[in-house]
């Protein structure tokens, strides 16, 4: 089963995302901000990254930009999971290389359907 | 009441209303979470089917996100009040700047995460006429909570 990196500075959100994904059989690894996620990505590959936008140290959009620079993350699906919903922010994410934009609070079934779709 | 005092009064009223809305918006999900947990508890005793159990857990997952949403909303209101403090400080030093007040309003509006939050702010603190940033923000269409878009 696919391995997913979940990035959010909120411990409760990391638990919630992990619960939703593990329930569907995915392996989940977690990071609490962009810095931690990028350090992990430099060592190991995953099949999908789901990241919040507003985080300390390194925000989600910067993380996406940095991940796209890594050879083994150029084609990895990168989903933003965030309360941010403005068109400008979405466009920023898209230009940085995000695969999709999920506005919190997410519906678990819809998220899982999207995850399945981007994982092909 | 001076223009500055009126602006401060309306922005304070807006902050108070946003706090009330934050509390109100979290009540529904908290109740939903309680009901789902109660259902699971009863269902475990009554040998609830796996499918029904999964459905209730899914409800819990969705409702539990209210905490994250509420803390973000409160954080935006906190930043807004800090911005107001700075603007009042400037006004008291005679450095009144109408654009600063409008920008404060626009900044808060951009960070709000639901239509009810934005509509409430617009009701209490209307954008200054002819201010392009304020009217753009007023017309901005935000994605609905729970929406998913693949690029």
Boltz contact constraints between the chains, C-beta under 6 A:
constraints:
  - contact:
      token1: [A, 10]
      token2: [B, 68]
      max_distance: 6.0
  - contact:
      token1: [A, 12]
      token2: [B, 67]
      max_distance: 6.0
  - contact:
      token1: [A, 13]
      token2: [B, 68]
      max_distance: 6.0
  - contact:
      token1: [A, 16]
      token2: [B, 61]
      max_distance: 6.0
  - contact:
      token1: [A, 16]
      token2: [B, 64]
      max_distance: 6.0
  - contact:
      token1: [A, 19]
      token2: [B, 61]
      max_distance: 6.0
  - contact:
      token1: [A, 20]
      token2: [B, 61]
      max_distance: 6.0
  - contact:
      token1: [A, 83]
      token2: [B, 72]
      max_distance: 6.0
  - contact:
      token1: [A, 83]
      token2: [B, 113]
      max_distance: 6.0
  - contact:
      token1: [A, 85]
      token2: [B, 142]
      max_distance: 6.0
  - contact:
      token1: [A, 85]
      token2: [B, 143]
      max_distance: 6.0
  - contact:
      token1: [A, 86]
      token2: [B, 110]
      max_distance: 6.0
  - contact:
      token1: [A, 86]
      token2: [B, 142]
      max_distance: 6.0
  - contact:
      token1: [A, 94]
      token2: [B, 151]
      max_distance: 6.0
  - contact:
      token1: [A, 100]
      token2: [B, 150]
      max_distance: 6.0
  - contact:
      token1: [A, 100]
      token2: [B, 151]
      max_distance: 6.0
  - contact:
      token1: [A, 101]
      token2: [B, 149]
      max_distance: 6.0
  - contact:
      token1: [A, 102]
      token2: [B, 148]
      max_distance: 6.0
  - contact:
      token1: [A, 103]
      token2: [B, 143]
      max_distance: 6.0
  - contact:
      token1: [A, 103]
      token2: [B, 145]
      max_distance: 6.0
  - contact:
      token1: [A, 103]
      token2: [B, 147]
      max_distance: 6.0
  - contact:
      token1: [A, 104]
      token2: [B, 65]
      max_distance: 6.0
  - contact:
      token1: [A, 105]
      token2: [B, 62]
      max_distance: 6.0
  - contact:
      token1: [A, 105]
      token2: [B, 65]
      max_distance: 6.0
  - contact:
      token1: [A, 105]
      token2: [B, 145]
      max_distance: 6.0
  - contact:
      token1: [A, 107]
      token2: [B, 62]
      max_distance: 6.0
  - contact:
      token1: [A, 107]
      token2: [B, 146]
      max_distance: 6.0
  - contact:
      token1: [A, 108]
      token2: [B, 58]
      max_distance: 6.0
  - contact:
      token1: [A, 108]
      token2: [B, 61]
      max_distance: 6.0
  - contact:
      token1: [A, 110]
      token2: [B, 148]
      max_distance: 6.0
  - contact:
      token1: [A, 114]
      token2: [B, 148]
      max_distance: 6.0
